[in-house]
């Protein structure tokens, strides 16, 4: 029974009783509001605890080991194919056999042939019944003694001539050892002190941490021209994949800004994560093409480029909303996005490059209906007169507004077939940065961090061409890294230029 109904049925109540009833009603309303807020807070905490790598951007390494993940809720229809390589798939085998001949060949004859008088006769008719390959490495230090000779030339009236010294000092480390230091520091994610220990343990060289540092810095300095060439070519690319990730430098949070076009990669260490750090990195602020990125609003400050949003991030958000709200619209949107993706792949297989107008109108209409359904289930919150400012919209409402307002960027992968479904190319180049920090810890100075990023930028740029990493760094110390990469990059290879062609390290 409400307050008005009580007073209408009992109009002659004493004022004291009326005031008491009003105070009770006000108290009940206040408690109801508090209970509503507690329930909302409880729901937010439950949703926060439910976040892991399958329904958010958190990495798998952050998942609690004792947490039981929910069973996967795949929205894809089963293909009916068996796992593994399909019939007709061409295997690759070991690539070493494709680029070089064996260093030695050993014939293994039957034990009974040893010492037999007829061995030569049997050997002339022998056949290979089985071929086996052994892959091994030898850690052999090479010491070279350079003797600078002198002589008196009779043709120059006995003038003393001295040969040219190949080294700048009496004792010097060779290029191969410097290449190994740079590779272990970057590709191997090994710290300076551990590199020192590895080299001393493997080769018996007495080497200092300072020498390792100088080798890494020499590699960085030798890449200066190559890095500038990479940046200029990225600025002129039609499609870029930017991303950023945290890195501790001297105990403080810094940010590695990375950008790739599927072949070339550039990594840069900056103090800021947002727009300021991106501008200092020097690529996106001079880029006029299309950028595939996540919904980090700093990217939208670059009005000179076309934006495309990563649907892999969106899929994780939709899974989280589906699991925590039990509403159907996130599941419907997941199914639609994967259906569009599959249909696009089928059209590409048939050498097509766009949906028909009718087919796209059907997909877009279904997209809009799902968003409308979500809005009906998640209306905007009512303003609270007892609180200042706008009430929080909640995750579902914010996600729906993004689906509505940013539908062009979200569906860019379907309206432009050159745009991939997600930003995996950028996420792959960032994985090595996180592995480096997990294995060897934070960087001590900014020069070391940027040296790591420059070397990795070069190695990540050259990996698509199946170039041996040791040979690639040797080009740096020989002063030919830019010419080498430029020559490889000039070769147009459709498989390499595909948006999702980047392979993990």
NORQUIGI-V176474 format. One line per field, one symbol per residue. ss: DSSP state (H for helix, E for strand, C for the rest). phi: phi as a letter, one per 40 degrees, with the letter a starting at -180 (. if undefined). psi: psi as a letter, one per 40 degrees, with the letter a starting at -180 (. if undefined). Layout:
ss=???
phi=???
psi=???
//
This chain:
ss=CCHHHHHHHCCCCCHHHHHHHHHHHHHHHHHHHHHHHHHHHHHHHHHHHCCCCCCCCCCHHHCCCCCCCCCCCCCCCCCCCCCCCCCCCCCCCCCHHHHCCCCCCCCCCCHHHCCCCCHHHHHHCCCCCCCCCCCCCCCCCCCCCCCCCEEEEHHHCCEEEECCCCCCCCCCCCHHHHHHHHHHHHCCCCCHHHHHHHHHHHHCCCCCHHHHHHHHHHHHHHCHHHHHHHHHHHHCCCEEEEEEEEEEECCEEEEEEEEECCCCEEEEEECCCCHHHHHHHCCHHHCCCEEEECCCHHHHHCCCCEEEECHHHHHHHHHHHHHHHCCCHHHHHHHHHHHHHHHHHHHHHCCCCCCCHHHHHHHHHHHHHHHHHHHHHCCCCCCCCCCCCCCCCCHHHHHHHHHHHCHHHHCHHHHCCCCCCCCHHHHHHHHHHHHHHHHHCCECCHHHHHHHHHHHHHHHHHHHHCCCHHHHHHHHHCCCHHHHHHHHHCCCCHHHHCCCCCCCC
phi=.ccccccccbcbccdccccccccccccccccccccccccccccccccccccaccbacccdccccccccccddbccccccgcccgccdgcccbgcccccbacdcabbcbcddcccgcccccccccbcbccabbbbbabbcbcbbbccbccbaccccbfgccbbccccbcacbaccccccccccccccccfbcdcccdccccccbgccbcccccdccccccccccdccccccccccccccabbcaaacacbfgbcbbccbaabgbcbbbacbcbccdccccccgbccbbbcbbcacccccccccccbcbbccccccccccccccccbgcccccccdccccccccccccccccgcbaccdcccccccccdccccccccccbccccccccbcgccccgccccccccdccbcccccccccbcccccbbcdccccccccccdcccbgcccbccccccdccccdccccccccfcdccccccccccgbccccccccccccbdccccdbccbcc
psi=hidddddddgefiidddddddddddddddddddddddddddddddddddehaeeeaehideehhdehhiihhgheiiheeiiiahihehhidaheddeeiiidihhhhiideehehdeddddddeiiheihihhhiihghihhhhhhhiiihhdeffehhhhihheieidhiiidddddddddddcdefiidddddddddddeeihiidddddddddddddeeddddddddddddeidhigiiiiihhhfeihihhhihieeciihhhhididadddddddeddefheahhhiafheddeegeeihihihedddddddddddddeeiddddddddddddddddddddddefieiiiddddddddddddddddddddegiiihiheeiiiiihdidddddddddddfddddedddeheehidafdddddeedddddddddeaiididdddddddddddddddedeefhhddddddddeefedddddddddehhhdddeidfehii.
//
